[in-house]
Amino acid sequence: MTNNRLDYLKTLVNKNLFLIFGLIVCFPLYFMNALKYSVPLGAAGMFTQMASQIADSNFQLPQEVPFYGPGGVPFAYPPLALYLLAIFIKLTGKYLIFLRFLPPLLGLLSFVPLYYITLEISKSRIAALVSMIIAATSLDIYIAHVWSAGIVRSTAFILSLVSIYFFSRMTNETNKLNMVMTGVFFGLALMTHLAYALFCFLWIWWHSIFSKDAITRIKNSLIASVIG
């Protein structure tokens, strides 16, 4: 039994050597500031305020966010990632350490579905590795996902990419599981950040409309969108 597990682990590692290498290369870039400084990069004041209110109200959604706008603004924001932060705040009473370490961790993890999307489309491990490195060295992606507000944005990015990954698999293997997972993760992205959900939606539909098998793709995309 132990030998079988070791053989499986070796096979898994060998199969994903390029992914592991890419994550190792990207790790110092994404965690350098988190390890060097005691405060998070950037600002996520509104996200933190929202998450703190959720934690204080025992995970019930508040109606308003104070201190913003003319004395307060309606709590009208997709709350999934805010609940993630609220859980940590509720358990520990702290938030700075999570704003410091979770965004770079989530940003690094987002390269996993990116790698597999590129691999699914190009069938090239080198191309998949290059896509990771290009994304990791993008200043815009770094600011959006590694700075403290990335606790929401990186989460949405991961969910969007996972949805796109399952959709990409339908190119070679159309089955109900891929369709359902595309819809489920699109729905989760929609519950996290509307802009990333829009990116996911447009990617799926653009690819469907302009594919060779457009009618089938559009039908599958419509079903996945309804599920989401």
N, C-alpha and C positions, 0 to 999 in steps of 0.2 A: 504493500500500500504506500509506504514511504517512498520507495523507488519510483512508483508511478507518479506521485506528486512532484518529485524532483525532476523527472523527465518532462512532465507537463510544464513546470516552471521554466526549465531550460528552453523548451520549444517556444514558450510565450515570450521570453526575453529575446531569443534569437529572431523571432518574427517581428519584434518591435524595437530592434536596436536603433534604427534611425530616429524613432520617436523619443526613445530614452536619451539618446545623444542630444537631440534638439532641446529637450527639457533641461538637461544639465547645462547646456550652453546658455540658455535663456535665464536660468535661475539667478545668477549674479546680477544681471541687468535689472531684473524685476524686484529683487529683495535687497539690493544694496542700500537704499535709503531707509528701508524698514529696519535693517540691522544696525545701521550707523546712527540713526537719530531716534530720540525717544518720543517724538510726536509724529503724527501722520502727515503725509503730503497733502496740500490743497485743503479744501473745505467741504464738509458735508453737513453743514449746520441744520438745514431743513430736514434732510434724511434722518439725522440723529434725533432731532426734535420729534419727528413723527414716530420713530421707533420707540423712543422713551415714553411717549404718550400711550402707545399700544401696550407696552410693558406695564405701565402704571394702571391702565384700565383693565388688567387681566385679559389682554389680547382681544378686547372689543375695539372695533374701529371708532376712533374719535370723529366728531363732526367738524371740528375746526382746528387749525394750526395757529397758535398765537405767535406774536412777535413778527409776523410777516404781513406785508401789505398794509392796509389802513386799520391796523389793530388786530389783524388776523385774516386768514384765508381759509376757504373750505378745504376739508381733507379729501381732495379729489386726485388721488394718485394710486396707480396700481401697487398693491401692498405686499406682494409675495416676498420680495427681498427685505422689506422693512420688518416683516415678521421674523425673518432669520436674525437680523440684528437685535430685534426686541427680545428674542429668546436668550441671547447672550447677555443682554443688559439685565434681564430678569434674574438670570442665574448668578451673575457675578456683581451686578451693580456698577460695572465699568463699561466704557465704550471706546475710549481712545486706543486701547491696545488692539481692539478688533478692527477699528478704522485703519490702524497701522499695518496689520498683517493679513487680514482677509482679502483686501483688494489685490495685492500682488499674488496671493495664492490663487484666487479665482481667475486672475488674469493669466497666470501660468497654466492653469487647468483648461482655459479656453483654447489653448493650442492643441489639445488632444482631439476634440472634434474637428478642428481646422485641418489637422494632419490627415485624419481619416476621410474628410470630404475631398481633399486634394488627391489622396490616394485612390479613392473611388472613381474620380473623374479621369485622372491622368494615368493610373496604374503604375505610377513611378514613385518609389520611396524617396528618391533624390528630390523630385519636384515637391513632394509633401514636406520634406525637411526644409527646403528653401522657402516654402510658403510660411512656415513657422518663424523662420529667422527674419523674413521681410516684415511680418506682423510684429514681431518682438522689437524691431528697431524702428518702428513707426512712431514718431513723436505724438501724433494725434491719438493713436490707440493707447500709448503709454499714459498720457494725461487723462484720458477718459476712463481707463480701466485700473490703473495702478494707484492713482491719487485716491484719496479717501472716498470720494463719491463713487468710485468703482465698486464699492460693496453692492450697489444696485446695478450699475451698468455692466459690470463683468458677469454678474449672475444672469442678466438678460441676454448678454452676448453668448454665453454658454448654451442657454436654452434655445436660442435662435439657431445656433450652429448645429446643435443636436437634431433639431427639427429638419434643417436642410440636409444633414447627413442621411437621415432615414428617407427623405425624399429622393436624394441622389441614388440611394440603393434601389429605388423603384425603377431606375433606368435599366438595370440589368435583371432585376427580380421583383416583378410586381406581385405583391401579396398583401393580405389584409393587415398583417402585423406592421409592415413598413408604413402603410397608409395610416393606421391608427396612431402609431408612434409619432409620425409627422404632425398629425393633428394635435395630439396631447402636448407635445413640447412647444408647438406654436401657441397653444392656449396658455401654457405656463409662461411663455415669453410675454404674451399679451397681459398677463397678470403681474408682470414685473416692470416693464418699461415699454411705453407705446411706440417710441421711435425704433427700437430694436425689433419689435413685433412687425412694424411696417416694413423694415428692411427684409425680414424673413418672408413676409407675405409677397412683396414685390419680387424677390428672388425666385420664389417658387412659381409664381404666376408668369413671370417673364420667361423662365426656362420652359414652362409648359406650353405657352402660346407659340414660341418659336422653335419648338422641337419637331423632329420629323414625324413623330406619332402624336400630333397635337391634340387630337380629339380624346384619345385615351388619357393623356397627361392632364388635360383640362378637367376631365371627369374625376380623376384621382385627386387633383388639387382641390376641386370643389368639395369632395367628400371630406378631405383632410381639414379644409377650412371650417366646414360645418362642425366637425368633431372638436376643433379648437375653440 
